[in-house]
Amino acid sequence: MQKLRIRYAKRGRLRFTSHRDFARAFERAVRRAGIPIAFSSGFTPHPKISYANASPTGAASEAEYLEIGMTRACDAAQVREALDAALPAGLDIVDVVVARPGALADRLQGSEWQIALPGVTVEHASSAVAGFLAADEVLVERMMKRGLRTLDCRSAVQRLAVRLDDTSAAPCAILDVVVRHDTPSIRPDDVLAGLRSSGGLELEQTPIATRLAQGPLDTDEGTVGDPLAFDRDAP
């Protein structure tokens, strides 16, 4: 009867929550909040929840998306408050809108990432970025279900810049990265592997990746828009 599109965040220690862990937590939250969610038909009905392009385990995110089917029309703001209260702190519901025609997945064309590099100076990171951007192709390997696969991470990167984390007393460079969603999608780990191979990036500590946005990609500007804007602004 109604479809809702939901933006949620994974913050702090909850960034280590896997997609399966979040799915279980979200289904429990739906039951706890009394959300009238619809179920599939058949011998083993499942709640109508559709996830879109989940971030990798260990990455924080401010822009994860899912859709739920409802048995009756509900106020989106009330659903957001109820679900947010039912989820643990760190798994936070940011926005809920009533879905309009069109597939949400088609709007998720790119992601904007912030990657903190503790212990890495801006000078060293800038040198690695320059080498990466100068290359026509940067090949990295990733182990997938069907075995080791070689990916070109350079072609997916639409924008890559370096800045200083001025909130940290120790050296810490920040990478601002916009990547196009390919199949398979290029992840922050792939970009870092490419920076090591093409630019000589050396990491002293574990990097922290945060997805700031995902949505429509402007390839000319290298920016990512709001995928829920059409639903929110529709009359």
Secondary structure as UniProt FT lines:
FT   STRAND          2..10
FT   HELIX           12..16
FT   HELIX           19..33
FT   STRAND          49..52
FT   TURN            57..58
FT   STRAND          60..70
FT   HELIX           76..86
FT   TURN            89..90
FT   STRAND          91..98
FT   HELIX           104..107
FT   STRAND          110..118
FT   HELIX           122..134
FT   STRAND          139..144
FT   TURN            145..146
FT   STRAND          147..152
FT   TURN            154..156
FT   STRAND          157..164
FT   TURN            166..167
FT   STRAND          172..180
FT   HELIX           188..199
FT   STRAND          208..215
FT   STRAND          217..218
FT   TURN            219..222
FT   STRAND          223..224
FT   TURN            227..228
FT   HELIX           229..233
//
